[in-house]
């Protein structure tokens, strides 16, 4: 399957993201955005607790 996103990620990871997005009724783009925001938020919390 051709990756429509200009991300250099494996096809295996893209399929996992596709499944996650489907499970959450989101587009793959919105799923990636959600996961990035979540990771950034968790990182910021780590910085404030350390």
N, CA, C and O atoms as a printed pandas DataFrame, in Angstrom:
     atom_number atom_name residue_name chain_id  residue_number  x_coord  y_coord  z_coord
0              1         N          UNK        A               1    0.850   -1.191    0.000
1              2        CA          UNK        A               1    0.000    0.000    0.000
2              3         C          UNK        A               1    0.888    1.245    0.000
3              4         O          UNK        A               1    1.868    1.321    0.741
4              5         N          UNK        A               2    0.542    2.192   -0.819
5              6        CA          UNK        A               2    1.294    3.436   -0.918
6              7         C          UNK        A               2    0.950    4.345    0.261
7              8         O          UNK        A               2   -0.221    4.529    0.590
8              9         N          UNK        A               3    1.973    4.908    0.890
9             10        CA          UNK        A               3    1.785    5.796    2.035
10            11         C          UNK        A               3    1.443    7.200    1.533
11            12         O          UNK        A               3    2.298    7.847    0.929
12            13         N          UNK        A               4    0.216    7.694    1.765
13            14        CA          UNK        A               4   -0.177    9.011    1.268
14            15         C          UNK        A               4    0.372   10.163    2.111
15            16         O          UNK        A               4    0.169   11.328    1.769
16            17         N          UNK        A               5    1.055    9.854    3.195
17            18        CA          UNK        A               5    1.591   10.880    4.072
18            19         C          UNK        A               5    3.093   11.009    3.864
19            20         O          UNK        A               5    3.775    9.996    3.709
20            21         N          UNK        A               6    3.621   12.213    3.856
21            22        CA          UNK        A               6    5.066   12.376    3.652
22            23         C          UNK        A               6    5.859   12.077    4.933
23            24         O          UNK        A               6    6.750   12.838    5.312
24            25         N          UNK        A               7    5.531   10.988    5.575
25            26        CA          UNK        A               7    6.228   10.562    6.783
26            27         C          UNK        A               7    7.067    9.351    6.436
27            28         O          UNK        A               7    6.638    8.476    5.682
28            29         N          UNK        A               8    8.233    9.309    6.977
29            30        CA          UNK        A               8    9.100    8.157    6.729
30            31         C          UNK        A               8    8.909    7.154    7.851
31            32         O          UNK        A               8    9.743    7.018    8.746
32            33         N          UNK        A               9    7.793    6.462    7.775
33            34        CA          UNK        A               9    7.498    5.430    8.758
34            35         C          UNK        A               9    7.206    4.134    8.011
35            36         O          UNK        A               9    6.790    4.136    6.853
36            37         N          UNK        A              10    7.434    3.051    8.701
37            38        CA          UNK        A              10    7.268    1.751    8.062
38            39         C          UNK        A              10    5.808    1.494    7.712
39            40         O          UNK        A              10    4.893    2.069    8.300
40            41         N          UNK        A              11    5.628    0.631    6.759
41            42        CA          UNK        A              11    4.276    0.235    6.365
42            43         C          UNK        A              11    3.575   -0.447    7.535
43            44         O          UNK        A              11    2.370   -0.285    7.727
44            45         N          UNK        A              12    4.340   -1.214    8.318
45            46        CA          UNK        A              12    3.785   -1.896    9.492
46            47         C          UNK        A              12    3.230   -0.892   10.499
47            48         O          UNK        A              12    2.131   -1.079   11.021
48            49         N          UNK        A              13    3.984    0.171   10.774
49            50        CA          UNK        A              13    3.506    1.190   11.703
50            51         C          UNK        A              13    2.299    1.924   11.133
51            52         O          UNK        A              13    1.362    2.239   11.867
52            53         N          UNK        A              14    2.313    2.199    9.836
53            54        CA          UNK        A              14    1.171    2.878    9.206
54            55         C          UNK        A              14   -0.089    2.035    9.343
55            56         O          UNK        A              14   -1.168    2.574    9.589
56            57         N          UNK        A              15    0.030    0.743    9.191
57            58        CA          UNK        A              15   -1.135   -0.131    9.351
58            59         C          UNK        A              15   -1.651   -0.094   10.788
59            60         O          UNK        A              15   -2.862   -0.113   11.011
60            61         N          UNK        A              16   -0.751   -0.043   11.756
61            62        CA          UNK        A              16   -1.166    0.054   13.163
62            63         C          UNK        A              16   -1.867    1.377   13.415
63            64         O          UNK        A              16   -2.873    1.421   14.124
64            65         N          UNK        A              17   -1.348    2.456   12.844
65            66        CA          UNK        A              17   -1.989    3.766   12.982
66            67         C          UNK        A              17   -3.360    3.768   12.314
67            68         O          UNK        A              17   -4.314    4.347   12.833
68            69         N          UNK        A              18   -3.447    3.122   11.170
69            70        CA          UNK        A              18   -4.727    3.033   10.452
70            71         C          UNK        A              18   -5.770    2.320   11.315
71            72         O          UNK        A              18   -6.924    2.744   11.384
72            73         N          UNK        A              19   -5.354    1.234   11.973
73            74        CA          UNK        A              19   -6.257    0.481   12.849
74            75         C          UNK        A              19   -6.668    1.322   14.049
75            76         O          UNK        A              19   -7.844    1.354   14.414
76            77         N          UNK        A              20   -5.702    2.006   14.667
77            78        CA          UNK        A              20   -6.012    2.864   15.819
78            79         C          UNK        A              20   -7.008    3.951   15.418
79            80         O          UNK        A              20   -7.976    4.214   16.131
80            81         N          UNK        A              21   -6.758    4.576   14.274
81            82        CA          UNK        A              21   -7.644    5.642   13.799
82            83         C          UNK        A              21   -9.056    5.103   13.577
83            84         O          UNK        A              21  -10.042    5.742   13.945
84            85         N          UNK        A              22   -9.138    3.941   12.981
85            86        CA          UNK        A              22  -10.446    3.317   12.746
86            87         C          UNK        A              22  -11.142    3.028   14.071
87            88         O          UNK        A              22  -12.340    3.280   14.208
88            89         N          UNK        A              23  -10.408    2.503   15.045
89            90        CA          UNK        A              23  -10.978    2.201   16.361
90            91         C          UNK        A              23  -11.514    3.446   17.063
91            92         O          UNK        A              23  -12.477    3.375   17.826
92            93         N          UNK        A              24  -10.876    4.590   16.796
93            94        CA          UNK        A              24  -11.263    5.844   17.449
94            95         C          UNK        A              24  -12.122    6.736   16.552
95            96         O          UNK        A              24  -12.393    7.888   16.891
96            97         N          UNK        A              25  -12.543    6.205   15.420
97            98        CA          UNK        A              25  -13.374    6.950   14.455
98            99         C          UNK        A              25  -12.740    8.280   14.059
99           100         O          UNK        A              25  -13.405    9.315   14.004
100          101         N          UNK        A              26  -11.433    8.224   13.784
101          102        CA          UNK        A              26  -10.705    9.412   13.350
102          103         C          UNK        A              26   -9.999    9.097   12.038
103          104         O          UNK        A              26   -9.803    7.937   11.676
104          105         N          UNK        A              27   -9.625   10.155   11.341
105          106        CA          UNK        A              27   -8.765    9.981   10.174
106          107         C          UNK        A              27   -7.366    9.637   10.680
107          108         O          UNK        A              27   -7.041    9.871   11.844
108          109         N          UNK        A              28   -6.561    9.090    9.811
109          110        CA          UNK        A              28   -5.182    8.780   10.212
110          111         C          UNK        A              28   -4.457   10.070   10.597
111          112         O          UNK        A              28   -3.697   10.094   11.565
112          113         N          UNK        A              29   -4.690   11.126    9.849
113          114        CA          UNK        A              29   -4.057   12.408   10.153
114          115         C          UNK        A              29   -4.430   12.876   11.562
115          116         O          UNK        A              29   -3.559   13.289   12.327
116          117         N          UNK        A              30   -5.703   12.815   11.902
117          118        CA          UNK        A              30   -6.154   13.251   13.234
118          119         C          UNK        A              30   -5.624   12.327   14.328
119          120         O          UNK        A              30   -5.320   12.778   15.432
120          121         N          UNK        A              31   -5.514   11.047   14.024
121          122        CA          UNK        A              31   -4.955   10.103   15.000
122          123         C          UNK        A              31   -3.494   10.434   15.282
123          124         O          UNK        A              31   -3.064   10.434   16.436
124          125         N          UNK        A              32   -2.733   10.715   14.229
125          126        CA          UNK        A              32   -1.327   11.081   14.397
126          127         C          UNK        A              32   -1.221   12.381   15.184
127          128         O          UNK        A              32   -0.387   12.504   16.081
128          129         N          UNK        A              33   -2.067   13.352   14.846
129          130        CA          UNK        A              33   -2.064   14.627   15.564
130          131         C          UNK        A              33   -2.387   14.410   17.042
131          132         O          UNK        A              33   -1.734   14.989   17.910
132          133         N          UNK        A              34   -3.385   13.585   17.331
133          134        CA          UNK        A              34   -3.764   13.285   18.713
134          135         C          UNK        A              34   -2.591   12.657   19.465
135          136         O          UNK        A              34   -2.279   13.055   20.588
136          137         N          UNK        A              35   -1.948   11.677   18.840
137          138        CA          UNK        A              35   -0.842   10.983   19.498
138          139         C          UNK        A              35    0.355   11.909   19.741
139          140         O          UNK        A              35    1.016   11.811   20.774
140          141         N          UNK        A              36    0.628   12.799   18.796
141          142        CA          UNK        A              36    1.721   13.759   18.976
142          143         C          UNK        A              36    1.394   14.713   20.113
143          144         O          UNK        A              36    2.243   14.976   20.964
144          145         N          UNK        A              37    0.171   15.234   20.137
145          146        CA          UNK        A              37   -0.229   16.144   21.219
146          147         C          UNK        A              37   -0.134   15.457   22.577
147          148         O          UNK        A              37    0.317   16.054   23.555
148          149         N          UNK        A              38   -0.564   14.193   22.627
149          150        CA          UNK        A              38   -0.498   13.427   23.872
150          151         C          UNK        A              38    0.953   13.251   24.323
151          152         O          UNK        A              38    1.265   13.421   25.502
152          153         N          UNK        A              39    1.824   12.916   23.399
153          154        CA          UNK        A              39    3.245   12.731   23.726
154          155         C          UNK        A              39    3.872   14.034   24.197
155          156         O          UNK        A              39    4.659   14.029   25.144
156          157         N          UNK        A              40    3.543   15.137   23.562
157          158        CA          UNK        A              40    4.081   16.439   23.952
158          159         C          UNK        A              40    3.583   16.809   25.350
159          160         O          UNK        A              40    4.354   17.284   26.183
160          161         N          UNK        A              41    2.306   16.591   25.599
161          162        CA          UNK        A              41    1.736   16.893   26.913
162          163         C          UNK        A              41    2.404   16.064   28.008
163          164         O          UNK        A              41    2.738   16.586   29.072
164          165         N          UNK        A              42    2.598   14.771   27.745
165          166        CA          UNK        A              42    3.261   13.906   28.721
166          167         C          UNK        A              42    4.702   14.344   28.953
167          168         O          UNK        A              42    5.193   14.299   30.081
168          169         N          UNK        A              43    5.369   14.759   27.905
169          170        CA          UNK        A              43    6.744   15.240   28.026
170          171         C          UNK        A              43    6.794   16.506   28.885
171          172         O          UNK        A              43    7.657   16.645   29.752
172          173         N          UNK        A              44    5.864   17.420   28.636
173          174        CA          UNK        A              44    5.815   18.656   29.421
174          175         C          UNK        A              44    5.553   18.368   30.894
175          176         O          UNK        A              44    6.127   19.025   31.762
176          177         N          UNK        A              45    4.690   17.391   31.187
177          178        CA          UNK        A              45    4.428   17.006   32.580
178          179         C          UNK        A              45    5.694   16.441   33.232
179          180         O          UNK        A              45    5.986   16.734   34.392
180          181         N          UNK        A              46    6.439   15.633   32.482
181          182        CA          UNK        A              46    7.695   15.076   33.004
182          183         C          UNK        A              46    8.666   16.191   33.352
183          184         O          UNK        A              46    9.347   16.124   34.375
184          185         N          UNK        A              47    8.736   17.210   32.514
185          186        CA          UNK        A              47    9.663   18.317   32.749
186          187         C          UNK        A              47    9.303   19.089   34.014
187          188         O          UNK        A              47   10.187   19.573   34.720
188          189         N          UNK        A              48    8.011   19.206   34.302
189          190        CA          UNK        A              48    7.594   19.987   35.464
190          191         C          UNK        A              48    7.689   19.181   36.763
191          192         O          UNK        A              48    7.732   19.764   37.846
192          193         N          UNK        A              49    7.722   17.851   36.667
193          194        CA          UNK        A              49    7.819   17.036   37.872
194          195         C          UNK        A              49    9.245   16.669   38.220
195          196         O          UNK        A              49    9.505   16.162   39.311
196          197         N          UNK        A              50   10.173   16.917   37.310
197          198        CA          UNK        A              50   11.589   16.576   37.564
198          199         C          UNK        A              50   12.392   17.777   37.921
199          200         O          UNK        A              50   13.593   17.666   38.164
